[in-house]
């Protein structure tokens, strides 16, 4: 593991693969904590974080405990990855992106800078997401109803999400579908389409 000139912090038990570079002030393996003012209280005792070989962890990135990161993954400066996430090989998480808890990201995925990836979301292989994409998993919107309704969007293999698009809870984007910039997706979208607008609608085959 290459060592920078200024410190970063790695919690006990974290494993880091060969030829991985960690830039200054990154924090890896942090256990989640709550003060009682949120509905979904994080668990405790998560397993250590695993960082694969050949990765780059950007400056000021924060990676929580219980996250598994594959090989040749790039985590941009200031990105935050919460507990229980899985990130496949050769994926890029852009600067200042925020991945909530229990997110599964496939291989060769691109998550744009400043994007918000909500909890319990599934992103299959070779998905592209532009900058500032936002997603939600709470159908009640107020976040104050214990007991459920949290369902993250599903992005099928090879789909692409344009800059600034919004994905509402539980929607599924079909394989190879392109969601135009700024679209608001309120329902499932079929595979192989170009969808645009507010609310998003099918414009034509892709």
C-alpha positions, 0 to 999 in steps of 0.5 A: 500500500502506498503511503501519502505524506500526510495522515489518513485514518484506518480503523482496526481490522480494515483490509487494504489490497496491494498497490492501493493509494489512499490520499490524505485525510481519508477515513476508512472503517468508521462504525455508524452512529445515531443520536436517536433523531432518525427513524432508521437507526444504524446497527452496530458491530459491522464487519471490517471494510475491505478495500481491493487491490489497485484502488484509489481512495481520494482525499477526505473520502469516508468509507464506513464499516461493513463495506466491500470494495473490489479491485481497481475502484476509484473513490473520488475526493470527498465521497462518502460510502455508508455501511453495508455497501458493495462496490464491484471491480473497476467502478468509479465513484465521483467526487462528493458522491454520497452512497447511503447504506446497503447499496449494491453497485456492479462492475464498471459502473460510473457514478457522477460527482455530487450524486446521491445514491439512496439506501437499499439501491441496486445498480447493475454492471456497466451503468453510467450516472451523470453528475448530480443524479438524485435518488430516493427510497422513502415513499412517505417523504417525511421520513417519520414513519417507522416500519417500512416503505423504504425501497431503493431504485433498481438500475439494470445493466447498461442503462444511463442516467443523465445529469440532474435526473431524479429517481423516485422510490422503487422505480426500475430502469430497464437494461440499456435505457437512457434517462435524459438530463433533468428527468424525474422518473416516477414509474418503471421504465422499459429496457432499450428506451430513451425517456425524458421529461417531468414526469419521465415518459418514453420518447423513442427506442434507444 
